[in-house]
């Protein structure tokens, strides 16, 4: 199965392809019940794996190991992987890309930030000189076989956003992402300047970009949308509420109802990560 070409075909199809941000194997297990594609979010992975903000702590062996576990459990899912700036130097970026492709990743996103890096939706971002980033991007493109490569700019000044978007579209990158785009009008401007190159849009709760539906994004010419943090933020909200209630009820668990998740429901979810890989509907546990 050629995972990059499957993702490439989904991006080229009519409408906007959604990819859901996952931060660990359990969130991926839930996401797979609802969507065909996953996005390995740097924001979520830094939070889950390190308990740290997404400001450059991620090490490439950790992200490779995570993607390998994902691919084993989810053989049919699209897996787009955030590799930040390629972990600083171009040689490391190429090495990471080759490893990810060899274990079944569908694609990667490579940004033009310089260290110290920031989440794309916070202030204080700085970008590499365009020529330096384009050289790194070209090395990554030359090192892949079929892997989908998304070229991302984190520029914030308006003229520079359009200059970089146009330059990225002129490369052999498969898709262009301008992160932290602030309005529908700016989506249109980027869409116009990149021509026929596929466009990716990143939505994050509390971020700088507008909240838009898939039909609205499709109308704007967006080919693929990543949702970086719905699983992470929902988990934080639900866990905080559950533990606050447990504390309030002096340690007594809430009453189990038909709408609750218990041992059986959780095991049923996790069993699928075995049965999917072996081509069976269900593998008994215990």
N, C-alpha and C positions, 0 to 999 in steps of 0.2 A: 504494500500500500504506500503510495506516494503522498505523504501528509502535506508537504508544501503545495503541491499542485491541487490537492483537494481544497485547501484554503484559498488558493489563487482563484479557483473556479467559483467558490462561494462569494468572493469579493467582486468578481466580474458579473455575477448574476444580478438580476433586477432587484431593486430595493437595497436596504442597508443591513449588512450582516452584523448581529450583535455578538460580542465576546464578553463573558462575565468574569470579573476579577475574582480570583481565588487566592487564599493565603495559606492553606494547609490541605491535607488530604481529606479532612472531614468536610470543610467548606466546598471542596471540589465534588465530593460525593453528593452533596445537596444540589449544587449547581447543575450537575449532570442529569438530574431528574427533570430539569426545566429547559435547558438550552444545549445546543450542539457544539458550542465553542467556549473555550476558557481563555482568559488572559492572566498570565502570571504577573501580578502587579508588584512592582518594587515597594510601593507603599505598604501593601498588605504583608509581603514576605518579610520586610524589615521589622514590622510590628510583631508578627507571629514568631519568627525564628530567633530574633535577637531581642525583642522587646524594646526596640529603639526606633527613632524617627528615620524617615527615608532621606538621609543626608550623606550617604556614601559608605555605609558600614558593610554592605553586602559583599561577600566574597564569591568569586565565580564558581569554586567547587561546590559551594552550598546550593546555588541556584541550579547547577547541572544535576546534582543528586536529587533535588526536588522534582525537576522535570522528568527524570528517569522513573521515579516512583509514579508520577502522574500518568506517564505513557503506558506503563504496565497495567494500571488499573482502568484506564480509559482509552482503549485502543482506537476508538472511532472519533474522539473529540478533536476539534481544532485546538492547538496549543500555541498561542502567541506569547512570547516571553519578553519581558522588559529586561534589557541588559544594561540599563543606564548609559554611561558613556563608554561602554565596552571595558570597564574596569581599568580605566585610565589610558594605557598605552595601546597602540594599534595592534601589536603582536598578540597581546592578551585578548583583545577583542576578536581577532581572527581565530585564535585557539578555542575560545569559548563558543564561537559560532559553529566551528567544525564539530566540536563535541556535541552541542545541542542538536545539530542536524543528524549526527550519527545515532542518537538515542531516540529520534522520532519527533522532535519539535517541528511545528509547522512554520514558524516564523519568529523574527526578533524585531525589537524596536531599538534603534541606536540614536541617542540624543547628541546634541552639540554643546551641552553644558561643560563648563570647566569647574574644577574643584575649588572650594567646597560646593558640591551640588545641592540642589533643593528639589522638593516635590514641584512638579510643573505648575501647581496652582497656588503657590505661596510666593511672597515677595523675596527679593534678594538674589534672583537668578542671574548668573553671568554666563556668557557664551564664548566658546572658542572663536578665534579668527576663522572666517568662513573657509579660507583655503586649507587651514589645518584640519578642520572637520571633514571637508570633502576628500582630503587625502586618506584619512582614516576610513571614511565610508567606502571609498573605492577599494581599499585593501580588503575590507569585509566582503564587498560584492565579489571580488576576485577569489576569495577563499571559499565561498559557498558552492554547492552544486545546484540545488533547486530551492533552497530555503527562501521563504518570503522575507524580504528586508524592508522595514518601514524606516524611512529617514525622518527624523524628528528635529524640529527647531524649537528652542525655548526663548527665542528673541522676544522682547517686549516692546521695543520702539517700533512704531507703525511702519515706517519706510523700510526698516531692517527686516521686519516680518515678511514683507512682500518680496524683498530682494532675496532672502534666504529660501523662501518657499519656491520661487522661480528657479533658483539654482538647484535645489533638491529635485525638483521635477525634471530637470534636464539630465539627471544621472540615470543609471540603470536600476535604482531602487524601485521596488514594486509599488510602494504607497508613500504618501507624504502626510505627516502629522505636524500641525502647529499646535503646541500644547498651551493651555490657558487662554484660548481664544475667547474674547469677552462678549461677543454679540453675534446675532444672526447676520447682521450686516458684514461683520468681519469674516464669517464663514463664506459668504458670497464673494468677498474680495479674494480670499485665498483660492476658492474654487475657480475663479476667473483666471488668476495668474498662473495656476499650475496646468491649465489646459486639460488634456484627457487623462492625466495621471490620476489613479485612484486616490481618494481622500479619506483619511481616518479622523474621527472626532472622539475626544476623551471627555466623559462626563464623570464628575465626582461630587458627592453631596457636600455642600458648603464651599465648593470651589468657585473659580472665576467664570466658568462657562455657563451659558443658559441651559435650563432644563428643557429638553426637547424629546418628543416621541420619535420612534423609528419612522413613521410616515412623514413627520415633519423633516427629519434629517434626509430622508430619501428625496423629498421635494427640493432640498437645498443642494443635492448632488453629492451627499456623503455616502461613501461606499461601504464603510465599516465603522462600527462604534464600539469602543471599549468602555466598560463600566467598572472602574477600578476598585471600588470599595463597598458595594451594596452588602456583600456577605460580611465583611469585617465590621462595618458600622452596625449592622443588624445584630451581629453576635455580641458586640459590646453593650448595645442597648438591652438585649434580652438577658444576658448574664447578670448585668447590674440590677435589673428589675427582679430577677429570680432570687438573687442572693439577698437583696434588700427585704424581699418578702419572707425568705427563710429566717432572717434575723428578727424580723418583726413578729413572726409566729413562734419564736423561741425554739427554733430548730425542728419544728414539725414540717415534714414535706407536704406540699399541697395535695389535695384529693386527686387521685388519678381518674381521668374521664376519657371518653372516646376521642376527644380532641387532643389528648396529651401524648407526649412521646415518652415511652418507657423502654425497658430492656428489649422487648420483642421488636418494637418499631425501629430502634436503633440498629439492632442486628440485621434486620431485613435490608436496611440501607447499605450496611457494610458488606453484606454477602454479595451484593451485585459487583463489587470490585474484584471478586474472585470469578464469579460466573461470567462476567463480560469477557475476561481474558481467555477463558477456556471454552467460550461459545455455548455455554449452557445457561438456562434461565435461572437456575437456583442451585446453590450448593448448601446442603444442610450444615449447620454449625452446632457443635456440642453433642 
